[in-house]
Amino acid sequence: MDITKDIQPMTTFRNHSAEIMRHLKDTKRPVVLTVNGKAAAVVQDAEAYQHLLDLAAEASAAEGIRQGLEDMADGRSRPAREVLDEIRAEHDIPR
């Protein structure tokens, strides 16, 4: 982050939005907008934001897998057939 370019007052964004949007697209870095000197919002290029969403989804999937493997290692799992049989019995679904 370049604090001289990536942190801007909201009024600067309002008055120079086209220039800041070009900066976002060129750098792929977010811009922090301030109000009264305090961070109020973050503006980000759509492509960079999508990349961030993709990374978050990957991290979430990896964490789910890690937790599942930990559950298996610690004996907190049951065979799928047992679970499916239980579901079928609860809902009167024939096998």
PDB file as gemmi writes it, atoms N, CA and C in Angstrom:
CRYST1    1.000    1.000    1.000  90.00  90.00  90.00 P 1                      
ATOM      1  N   MET A   1       0.846  -1.177   0.000  1.00  0.00           N  
ATOM      2  CA  MET A   1       0.000   0.000   0.000  1.00  0.00           C  
ATOM      3  C   MET A   1       0.889   1.238   0.000  1.00  0.00           C  
ATOM      4  N   ASP A   2       0.545   2.181  -0.838  1.00  0.00           N  
ATOM      5  CA  ASP A   2       1.249   3.466  -0.909  1.00  0.00           C  
ATOM      6  C   ASP A   2       0.353   4.504  -0.243  1.00  0.00           C  
ATOM      7  N   ILE A   3       0.668   4.874   0.997  1.00  0.00           N  
ATOM      8  CA  ILE A   3      -0.241   5.741   1.743  1.00  0.00           C  
ATOM      9  C   ILE A   3      -0.426   7.117   1.112  1.00  0.00           C  
ATOM     10  N   THR A   4       0.498   7.528   0.262  1.00  0.00           N  
ATOM     11  CA  THR A   4       0.331   8.832  -0.389  1.00  0.00           C  
ATOM     12  C   THR A   4      -0.689   8.779  -1.518  1.00  0.00           C  
ATOM     13  N   LYS A   5      -0.964   7.565  -2.040  1.00  0.00           N  
ATOM     14  CA  LYS A   5      -1.914   7.428  -3.148  1.00  0.00           C  
ATOM     15  C   LYS A   5      -3.108   6.549  -2.800  1.00  0.00           C  
ATOM     16  N   ASP A   6      -2.946   5.640  -1.835  1.00  0.00           N  
ATOM     17  CA  ASP A   6      -3.982   4.650  -1.562  1.00  0.00           C  
ATOM     18  C   ASP A   6      -4.873   5.009  -0.380  1.00  0.00           C  
ATOM     19  N   ILE A   7      -4.629   6.125   0.259  1.00  0.00           N  
ATOM     20  CA  ILE A   7      -5.520   6.630   1.300  1.00  0.00           C  
ATOM     21  C   ILE A   7      -5.906   8.041   0.883  1.00  0.00           C  
ATOM     22  N   GLN A   8      -7.190   8.248   0.672  1.00  0.00           N  
ATOM     23  CA  GLN A   8      -7.661   9.534   0.161  1.00  0.00           C  
ATOM     24  C   GLN A   8      -8.909   9.979   0.923  1.00  0.00           C  
ATOM     25  N   PRO A   9      -9.052  11.288   1.104  1.00  0.00           N  
ATOM     26  CA  PRO A   9     -10.298  11.788   1.687  1.00  0.00           C  
ATOM     27  C   PRO A   9     -11.475  11.533   0.738  1.00  0.00           C  
ATOM     28  N   MET A  10     -12.635  11.330   1.315  1.00  0.00           N  
ATOM     29  CA  MET A  10     -13.836  11.104   0.514  1.00  0.00           C  
ATOM     30  C   MET A  10     -14.062  12.250  -0.470  1.00  0.00           C  
ATOM     31  N   THR A  11     -13.770  13.473  -0.067  1.00  0.00           N  
ATOM     32  CA  THR A  11     -13.975  14.616  -0.970  1.00  0.00           C  
ATOM     33  C   THR A  11     -13.064  14.523  -2.191  1.00  0.00           C  
ATOM     34  N   THR A  12     -11.851  14.025  -2.013  1.00  0.00           N  
ATOM     35  CA  THR A  12     -10.953  13.845  -3.164  1.00  0.00           C  
ATOM     36  C   THR A  12     -11.543  12.804  -4.115  1.00  0.00           C  
ATOM     37  N   PHE A  13     -12.073  11.741  -3.555  1.00  0.00           N  
ATOM     38  CA  PHE A  13     -12.701  10.711  -4.397  1.00  0.00           C  
ATOM     39  C   PHE A  13     -13.884  11.308  -5.153  1.00  0.00           C  
ATOM     40  N   ARG A  14     -14.689  12.085  -4.462  1.00  0.00           N  
ATOM     41  CA  ARG A  14     -15.846  12.697  -5.103  1.00  0.00           C  
ATOM     42  C   ARG A  14     -15.416  13.618  -6.240  1.00  0.00           C  
ATOM     43  N   ASN A  15     -14.363  14.387  -6.023  1.00  0.00           N  
ATOM     44  CA  ASN A  15     -13.941  15.377  -7.009  1.00  0.00           C  
ATOM     45  C   ASN A  15     -13.050  14.809  -8.108  1.00  0.00           C  
ATOM     46  N   HIS A  16     -12.431  13.649  -7.868  1.00  0.00           N  
ATOM     47  CA  HIS A  16     -11.496  13.074  -8.836  1.00  0.00           C  
ATOM     48  C   HIS A  16     -11.759  11.582  -9.043  1.00  0.00           C  
ATOM     49  N   SER A  17     -13.009  11.206  -9.072  1.00  0.00           N  
ATOM     50  CA  SER A  17     -13.348   9.777  -9.117  1.00  0.00           C  
ATOM     51  C   SER A  17     -12.810   9.075 -10.364  1.00  0.00           C  
ATOM     52  N   ALA A  18     -12.841   9.723 -11.513  1.00  0.00           N  
ATOM     53  CA  ALA A  18     -12.340   9.078 -12.734  1.00  0.00           C  
ATOM     54  C   ALA A  18     -10.851   8.772 -12.615  1.00  0.00           C  
ATOM     55  N   GLU A  19     -10.097   9.709 -12.083  1.00  0.00           N  
ATOM     56  CA  GLU A  19      -8.654   9.516 -11.903  1.00  0.00           C  
ATOM     57  C   GLU A  19      -8.384   8.390 -10.893  1.00  0.00           C  
ATOM     58  N   ILE A  20      -9.118   8.373  -9.809  1.00  0.00           N  
ATOM     59  CA  ILE A  20      -8.927   7.327  -8.801  1.00  0.00           C  
ATOM     60  C   ILE A  20      -9.339   5.966  -9.357  1.00  0.00           C  
ATOM     61  N   MET A  21     -10.379   5.925 -10.166  1.00  0.00           N  
ATOM     62  CA  MET A  21     -10.792   4.655 -10.779  1.00  0.00           C  
ATOM     63  C   MET A  21      -9.703   4.135 -11.724  1.00  0.00           C  
ATOM     64  N   ARG A  22      -9.044   5.017 -12.463  1.00  0.00           N  
ATOM     65  CA  ARG A  22      -7.923   4.594 -13.317  1.00  0.00           C  
ATOM     66  C   ARG A  22      -6.791   4.041 -12.456  1.00  0.00           C  
ATOM     67  N   HIS A  23      -6.515   4.713 -11.337  1.00  0.00           N  
ATOM     68  CA  HIS A  23      -5.484   4.266 -10.402  1.00  0.00           C  
ATOM     69  C   HIS A  23      -5.816   2.863  -9.881  1.00  0.00           C  
ATOM     70  N   LEU A  24      -7.072   2.634  -9.528  1.00  0.00           N  
ATOM     71  CA  LEU A  24      -7.501   1.307  -9.053  1.00  0.00           C  
ATOM     72  C   LEU A  24      -7.239   0.242 -10.105  1.00  0.00           C  
ATOM     73  N   LYS A  25      -7.638   0.532 -11.329  1.00  0.00           N  
ATOM     74  CA  LYS A  25      -7.486  -0.436 -12.420  1.00  0.00           C  
ATOM     75  C   LYS A  25      -6.010  -0.698 -12.715  1.00  0.00           C  
ATOM     76  N   ASP A  26      -5.199   0.345 -12.698  1.00  0.00           N  
ATOM     77  CA  ASP A  26      -3.780   0.200 -13.016  1.00  0.00           C  
ATOM     78  C   ASP A  26      -3.001  -0.539 -11.930  1.00  0.00           C  
ATOM     79  N   THR A  27      -3.268  -0.228 -10.677  1.00  0.00           N  
ATOM     80  CA  THR A  27      -2.470  -0.779  -9.582  1.00  0.00           C  
ATOM     81  C   THR A  27      -3.040  -2.053  -8.977  1.00  0.00           C  
ATOM     82  N   LYS A  28      -4.355  -2.260  -9.128  1.00  0.00           N  
ATOM     83  CA  LYS A  28      -5.067  -3.394  -8.492  1.00  0.00           C  
ATOM     84  C   LYS A  28      -5.035  -3.294  -6.970  1.00  0.00           C  
ATOM     85  N   ARG A  29      -4.618  -2.137  -6.445  1.00  0.00           N  
ATOM     86  CA  ARG A  29      -4.597  -1.926  -4.996  1.00  0.00           C  
ATOM     87  C   ARG A  29      -5.862  -1.188  -4.586  1.00  0.00           C  
ATOM     88  N   PRO A  30      -6.409  -1.520  -3.421  1.00  0.00           N  
ATOM     89  CA  PRO A  30      -7.591  -0.792  -2.948  1.00  0.00           C  
ATOM     90  C   PRO A  30      -7.212   0.616  -2.493  1.00  0.00           C  
ATOM     91  N   VAL A  31      -8.197   1.471  -2.453  1.00  0.00           N  
ATOM     92  CA  VAL A  31      -8.015   2.825  -1.938  1.00  0.00           C  
ATOM     93  C   VAL A  31      -8.900   2.963  -0.698  1.00  0.00           C  
ATOM     94  N   VAL A  32      -8.297   3.401   0.380  1.00  0.00           N  
ATOM     95  CA  VAL A  32      -9.033   3.645   1.620  1.00  0.00           C  
ATOM     96  C   VAL A  32      -9.532   5.082   1.580  1.00  0.00           C  
ATOM     97  N   LEU A  33     -10.833   5.259   1.743  1.00  0.00           N  
ATOM     98  CA  LEU A  33     -11.425   6.596   1.759  1.00  0.00           C  
ATOM     99  C   LEU A  33     -11.665   6.998   3.206  1.00  0.00           C  
ATOM    100  N   THR A  34     -11.305   8.236   3.517  1.00  0.00           N  
ATOM    101  CA  THR A  34     -11.446   8.710   4.887  1.00  0.00           C  
ATOM    102  C   THR A  34     -12.500   9.810   4.981  1.00  0.00           C  
ATOM    103  N   VAL A  35     -13.087   9.883   6.164  1.00  0.00           N  
ATOM    104  CA  VAL A  35     -13.994  10.977   6.509  1.00  0.00           C  
ATOM    105  C   VAL A  35     -13.497  11.512   7.843  1.00  0.00           C  
ATOM    106  N   ASN A  36     -13.212  12.789   7.871  1.00  0.00           N  
ATOM    107  CA  ASN A  36     -12.654  13.414   9.081  1.00  0.00           C  
ATOM    108  C   ASN A  36     -11.402  12.691   9.560  1.00  0.00           C  
ATOM    109  N   GLY A  37     -10.574  12.239   8.621  1.00  0.00           N  
ATOM    110  CA  GLY A  37      -9.306  11.611   8.954  1.00  0.00           C  
ATOM    111  C   GLY A  37      -9.382  10.151   9.377  1.00  0.00           C  
ATOM    112  N   LYS A  38     -10.576   9.580   9.397  1.00  0.00           N  
ATOM    113  CA  LYS A  38     -10.740   8.187   9.811  1.00  0.00           C  
ATOM    114  C   LYS A  38     -11.199   7.338   8.629  1.00  0.00           C  
ATOM    115  N   ALA A  39     -10.675   6.126   8.540  1.00  0.00           N  
ATOM    116  CA  ALA A  39     -11.072   5.215   7.458  1.00  0.00           C  
ATOM    117  C   ALA A  39     -12.574   5.010   7.500  1.00  0.00           C  
ATOM    118  N   ALA A  40     -13.225   5.183   6.341  1.00  0.00           N  
ATOM    119  CA  ALA A  40     -14.678   5.043   6.271  1.00  0.00           C  
ATOM    120  C   ALA A  40     -15.111   3.995   5.251  1.00  0.00           C  
ATOM    121  N   ALA A  41     -14.311   3.806   4.207  1.00  0.00           N  
ATOM    122  CA  ALA A  41     -14.685   2.860   3.154  1.00  0.00           C  
ATOM    123  C   ALA A  41     -13.438   2.443   2.393  1.00  0.00           C  
ATOM    124  N   VAL A  42     -13.564   1.303   1.711  1.00  0.00           N  
ATOM    125  CA  VAL A  42     -12.489   0.823   0.849  1.00  0.00           C  
ATOM    126  C   VAL A  42     -13.086   0.628  -0.535  1.00  0.00           C  
ATOM    127  N   VAL A  43     -12.425   1.197  -1.531  1.00  0.00           N  
ATOM    128  CA  VAL A  43     -12.860   1.060  -2.919  1.00  0.00           C  
ATOM    129  C   VAL A  43     -11.829   0.195  -3.621  1.00  0.00           C  
ATOM    130  N   GLN A  44     -12.331  -0.773  -4.397  1.00  0.00           N  
ATOM    131  CA  GLN A  44     -11.416  -1.719  -5.029  1.00  0.00           C  
ATOM    132  C   GLN A  44     -11.876  -2.024  -6.451  1.00  0.00           C  
ATOM    133  N   ASP A  45     -10.925  -2.257  -7.328  1.00  0.00           N  
ATOM    134  CA  ASP A  45     -11.188  -2.672  -8.700  1.00  0.00           C  
ATOM    135  C   ASP A  45     -11.967  -3.989  -8.678  1.00  0.00           C  
ATOM    136  N   ALA A  46     -12.944  -4.145  -9.554  1.00  0.00           N  
ATOM    137  CA  ALA A  46     -13.799  -5.328  -9.562  1.00  0.00           C  
ATOM    138  C   ALA A  46     -13.001  -6.618  -9.773  1.00  0.00           C  
ATOM    139  N   GLU A  47     -12.020  -6.603 -10.652  1.00  0.00           N  
ATOM    140  CA  GLU A  47     -11.204  -7.788 -10.906  1.00  0.00           C  
ATOM    141  C   GLU A  47     -10.397  -8.181  -9.669  1.00  0.00           C  
ATOM    142  N   ALA A  48      -9.833  -7.187  -8.994  1.00  0.00           N  
ATOM    143  CA  ALA A  48      -9.071  -7.453  -7.774  1.00  0.00           C  
ATOM    144  C   ALA A  48      -9.992  -7.972  -6.672  1.00  0.00           C  
ATOM    145  N   TYR A  49     -11.209  -7.432  -6.608  1.00  0.00           N  
ATOM    146  CA  TYR A  49     -12.173  -7.893  -5.605  1.00  0.00           C  
ATOM    147  C   TYR A  49     -12.571  -9.347  -5.880  1.00  0.00           C  
ATOM    148  N   GLN A  50     -12.793  -9.683  -7.138  1.00  0.00           N  
ATOM    149  CA  GLN A  50     -13.135 -11.063  -7.478  1.00  0.00           C  
ATOM    150  C   GLN A  50     -12.004 -12.011  -7.088  1.00  0.00           C  
ATOM    151  N   HIS A  51     -10.770 -11.581  -7.307  1.00  0.00           N  
ATOM    152  CA  HIS A  51      -9.613 -12.385  -6.902  1.00  0.00           C  
ATOM    153  C   HIS A  51      -9.630 -12.611  -5.389  1.00  0.00           C  
ATOM    154  N   LEU A  52      -9.948 -11.566  -4.637  1.00  0.00           N  
ATOM    155  CA  LEU A  52     -10.040 -11.675  -3.185  1.00  0.00           C  
ATOM    156  C   LEU A  52     -11.136 -12.661  -2.774  1.00  0.00           C  
ATOM    157  N   LEU A  53     -12.286 -12.601  -3.443  1.00  0.00           N  
ATOM    158  CA  LEU A  53     -13.367 -13.554  -3.164  1.00  0.00           C  
ATOM    159  C   LEU A  53     -12.936 -14.982  -3.464  1.00  0.00           C  
ATOM    160  N   ASP A  54     -12.229 -15.172  -4.566  1.00  0.00           N  
ATOM    161  CA  ASP A  54     -11.747 -16.512  -4.936  1.00  0.00           C  
ATOM    162  C   ASP A  54     -10.774 -17.047  -3.883  1.00  0.00           C  
ATOM    163  N   LEU A  55      -9.879 -16.197  -3.422  1.00  0.00           N  
ATOM    164  CA  LEU A  55      -8.928 -16.615  -2.381  1.00  0.00           C  
ATOM    165  C   LEU A  55      -9.659 -16.991  -1.089  1.00  0.00           C  
ATOM    166  N   ALA A  56     -10.670 -16.222  -0.735  1.00  0.00           N  
ATOM    167  CA  ALA A  56     -11.437 -16.513   0.482  1.00  0.00           C  
ATOM    168  C   ALA A  56     -12.166 -17.840   0.345  1.00  0.00           C  
ATOM    169  N   ALA A  57     -12.722 -18.120  -0.828  1.00  0.00           N  
ATOM    170  CA  ALA A  57     -13.424 -19.384  -1.047  1.00  0.00           C  
ATOM    171  C   ALA A  57     -12.455 -20.563  -0.958  1.00  0.00           C  
ATOM    172  N   GLU A  58     -11.275 -20.406  -1.536  1.00  0.00           N  
ATOM    173  CA  GLU A  58     -10.266 -21.464  -1.464  1.00  0.00           C  
ATOM    174  C   GLU A  58      -9.839 -21.706  -0.018  1.00  0.00           C  
ATOM    175  N   ALA A  59      -9.638 -20.636   0.717  1.00  0.00           N  
ATOM    176  CA  ALA A  59      -9.231 -20.768   2.118  1.00  0.00           C  
ATOM    177  C   ALA A  59     -10.318 -21.447   2.935  1.00  0.00           C  
ATOM    178  N   SER A  60     -11.568 -21.121   2.654  1.00  0.00           N  
ATOM    179  CA  SER A  60     -12.685 -21.728   3.366  1.00  0.00           C  
ATOM    180  C   SER A  60     -12.766 -23.224   3.072  1.00  0.00           C  
ATOM    181  N   ALA A  61     -12.592 -23.588   1.805  1.00  0.00           N  
ATOM    182  CA  ALA A  61     -12.622 -25.007   1.431  1.00  0.00           C  
ATOM    183  C   ALA A  61     -11.466 -25.754   2.089  1.00  0.00           C  
ATOM    184  N   ALA A  62     -10.293 -25.169   2.071  1.00  0.00           N  
ATOM    185  CA  ALA A  62      -9.127 -25.813   2.677  1.00  0.00           C  
ATOM    186  C   ALA A  62      -9.334 -25.994   4.184  1.00  0.00           C  
ATOM    187  N   GLU A  63      -9.925 -25.005   4.827  1.00  0.00           N  
ATOM    188  CA  GLU A  63     -10.188 -25.110   6.272  1.00  0.00           C  
ATOM    189  C   GLU A  63     -11.217 -26.207   6.542  1.00  0.00           C  
ATOM    190  N   GLY A  64     -12.229 -26.316   5.706  1.00  0.00           N  
ATOM    191  CA  GLY A  64     -13.225 -27.382   5.870  1.00  0.00           C  
ATOM    192  C   GLY A  64     -12.594 -28.758   5.740  1.00  0.00           C  
ATOM    193  N   ILE A  65     -11.710 -28.905   4.786  1.00  0.00           N  
ATOM    194  CA  ILE A  65     -11.008 -30.184   4.593  1.00  0.00           C  
ATOM    195  C   ILE A  65     -10.112 -30.461   5.802  1.00  0.00           C  
ATOM    196  N   ARG A  66      -9.404 -29.448   6.260  1.00  0.00           N  
ATOM    197  CA  ARG A  66      -8.533 -29.625   7.419  1.00  0.00           C  
ATOM    198  C   ARG A  66      -9.328 -30.073   8.636  1.00  0.00           C  
ATOM    199  N   GLN A  67     -10.486 -29.443   8.854  1.00  0.00           N  
ATOM    200  CA  GLN A  67     -11.321 -29.808   9.999  1.00  0.00           C  
ATOM    201  C   GLN A  67     -11.850 -31.235   9.853  1.00  0.00           C  
ATOM    202  N   GLY A  68     -12.243 -31.611   8.638  1.00  0.00           N  
ATOM    203  CA  GLY A  68     -12.730 -32.963   8.404  1.00  0.00           C  
ATOM    204  C   GLY A  68     -11.659 -34.010   8.672  1.00  0.00           C  
ATOM    205  N   LEU A  69     -10.448 -33.737   8.220  1.00  0.00           N  
ATOM    206  CA  LEU A  69      -9.342 -34.665   8.466  1.00  0.00           C  
ATOM    207  C   LEU A  69      -9.027 -34.761   9.962  1.00  0.00           C  
ATOM    208  N   GLU A  70      -9.112 -33.630  10.631  1.00  0.00           N  
ATOM    209  CA  GLU A  70      -8.884 -33.628  12.087  1.00  0.00           C  
ATOM    210  C   GLU A  70      -9.972 -34.447  12.794  1.00  0.00           C  
ATOM    211  N   ASP A  71     -11.217 -34.275  12.377  1.00  0.00           N  
ATOM    212  CA  ASP A  71     -12.317 -35.054  12.967  1.00  0.00           C  
ATOM    213  C   ASP A  71     -12.088 -36.549  12.770  1.00  0.00           C  
ATOM    214  N   MET A  72     -11.665 -36.930  11.584  1.00  0.00           N  
ATOM    215  CA  MET A  72     -11.410 -38.348  11.314  1.00  0.00           C  
ATOM    216  C   MET A  72     -10.273 -38.865  12.199  1.00  0.00           C  
ATOM    217  N   ALA A  73      -9.210 -38.100  12.309  1.00  0.00           N  
ATOM    218  CA  ALA A  73      -8.056 -38.522  13.110  1.00  0.00           C  
ATOM    219  C   ALA A  73      -8.418 -38.649  14.589  1.00  0.00           C  
ATOM    220  N   ASP A  74      -9.354 -37.827  15.052  1.00  0.00           N  
ATOM    221  CA  ASP A  74      -9.753 -37.844  16.451  1.00  0.00           C  
ATOM    222  C   ASP A  74     -10.969 -38.736  16.712  1.00  0.00           C  
ATOM    223  N   GLY A  75     -11.383 -39.478  15.693  1.00  0.00           N  
ATOM    224  CA  GLY A  75     -12.494 -40.419  15.875  1.00  0.00           C  
ATOM    225  C   GLY A  75     -13.867 -39.772  15.915  1.00  0.00           C  
ATOM    226  N   ARG A  76     -13.996 -38.572  15.405  1.00  0.00           N  
ATOM    227  CA  ARG A  76     -15.292 -37.887  15.386  1.00  0.00           C  
ATOM    228  C   ARG A  76     -15.949 -38.040  14.019  1.00  0.00           C  
ATOM    229  N   SER A  77     -16.087 -39.277  13.573  1.00  0.00           N  
ATOM    230  CA  SER A  77     -16.718 -39.528  12.282  1.00  0.00           C  
ATOM    231  C   SER A  77     -17.468 -40.857  12.346  1.00  0.00           C  
ATOM    232  N   ARG A  78     -18.356 -41.053  11.372  1.00  0.00           N  
ATOM    233  CA  ARG A  78     -19.100 -42.311  11.268  1.00  0.00           C  
ATOM    234  C   ARG A  78     -19.105 -42.725   9.806  1.00  0.00           C  
ATOM    235  N   PRO A  79     -19.242 -44.003   9.560  1.00  0.00           N  
ATOM    236  CA  PRO A  79     -19.311 -44.464   8.168  1.00  0.00           C  
ATOM    237  C   PRO A  79     -20.538 -43.867   7.454  1.00  0.00           C  
ATOM    238  N   ALA A  80     -20.372 -43.531   6.195  1.00  0.00           N  
ATOM    239  CA  ALA A  80     -21.447 -42.925   5.410  1.00  0.00           C  
ATOM    240  C   ALA A  80     -22.676 -43.835   5.371  1.00  0.00           C  
ATOM    241  N   ARG A  81     -22.479 -45.125   5.216  1.00  0.00           N  
ATOM    242  CA  ARG A  81     -23.623 -46.048   5.145  1.00  0.00           C  
ATOM    243  C   ARG A  81     -24.468 -45.953   6.406  1.00  0.00           C  
ATOM    244  N   GLU A  82     -23.811 -45.865   7.565  1.00  0.00           N  
ATOM    245  CA  GLU A  82     -24.525 -45.748   8.840  1.00  0.00           C  
ATOM    246  C   GLU A  82     -25.366 -44.479   8.881  1.00  0.00           C  
ATOM    247  N   VAL A  83     -24.803 -43.383   8.453  1.00  0.00           N  
ATOM    248  CA  VAL A  83     -25.525 -42.112   8.449  1.00  0.00           C  
ATOM    249  C   VAL A  83     -26.691 -42.165   7.466  1.00  0.00           C  
ATOM    250  N   LEU A  84     -26.456 -42.699   6.275  1.00  0.00           N  
ATOM    251  CA  LEU A  84     -27.522 -42.785   5.276  1.00  0.00           C  
ATOM    252  C   LEU A  84     -28.650 -43.696   5.758  1.00  0.00           C  
ATOM    253  N   ASP A  85     -28.316 -44.813   6.378  1.00  0.00           N  
ATOM    254  CA  ASP A  85     -29.340 -45.711   6.925  1.00  0.00           C  
ATOM    255  C   ASP A  85     -30.168 -44.993   7.989  1.00  0.00           C  
ATOM    256  N   GLU A  86     -29.510 -44.195   8.808  1.00  0.00           N  
ATOM    257  CA  GLU A  86     -30.210 -43.434   9.843  1.00  0.00           C  
ATOM    258  C   GLU A  86     -31.172 -42.425   9.228  1.00  0.00           C  
ATOM    259  N   ILE A  87     -30.737 -41.736   8.195  1.00  0.00           N  
ATOM    260  CA  ILE A  87     -31.597 -40.757   7.506  1.00  0.00           C  
ATOM    261  C   ILE A  87     -32.784 -41.454   6.874  1.00  0.00           C  
ATOM    262  N   ARG A  88     -32.533 -42.571   6.212  1.00  0.00           N  
ATOM    263  CA  ARG A  88     -33.626 -43.328   5.580  1.00  0.00           C  
ATOM    264  C   ARG A  88     -34.640 -43.775   6.631  1.00  0.00           C  
ATOM    265  N   ALA A  89     -34.170 -44.248   7.769  1.00  0.00           N  
ATOM    266  CA  ALA A  89     -35.071 -44.729   8.824  1.00  0.00           C  
ATOM    267  C   ALA A  89     -35.908 -43.571   9.385  1.00  0.00           C  
ATOM    268  N   GLU A  90     -35.294 -42.413   9.561  1.00  0.00           N  
ATOM    269  CA  GLU A  90     -36.014 -41.249  10.103  1.00  0.00           C  
ATOM    270  C   GLU A  90     -37.097 -40.753   9.160  1.00  0.00           C  
ATOM    271  N   HIS A  91     -36.908 -40.953   7.875  1.00  0.00           N  
ATOM    272  CA  HIS A  91     -37.843 -40.417   6.876  1.00  0.00           C  
ATOM    273  C   HIS A  91     -38.610 -41.509   6.133  1.00  0.00           C  
ATOM    274  N   ASP A  92     -38.566 -42.724   6.665  1.00  0.00           N  
ATOM    275  CA  ASP A  92     -39.277 -43.869   6.071  1.00  0.00           C  
ATOM    276  C   ASP A  92     -38.987 -43.999   4.567  1.00  0.00           C  
ATOM    277  N   ILE A  93     -37.729 -43.906   4.213  1.00  0.00           N  
ATOM    278  CA  ILE A  93     -37.302 -44.057   2.819  1.00  0.00           C  
ATOM    279  C   ILE A  93     -36.826 -45.495   2.650  1.00  0.00           C  
ATOM    280  N   PRO A  94     -37.460 -46.232   1.725  1.00  0.00           N  
ATOM    281  CA  PRO A  94     -36.999 -47.622   1.524  1.00  0.00           C  
ATOM    282  C   PRO A  94     -35.610 -47.667   0.938  1.00  0.00           C  
ATOM    283  N   ARG A  95     -34.936 -48.726   1.268  1.00  0.00           N  
ATOM    284  CA  ARG A  95     -33.572 -48.913   0.781  1.00  0.00           C  
ATOM    285  C   ARG A  95     -33.544 -49.369  -0.642  1.00  0.00           C  
TER     286      ARG A  95                                                      
END                                                                             
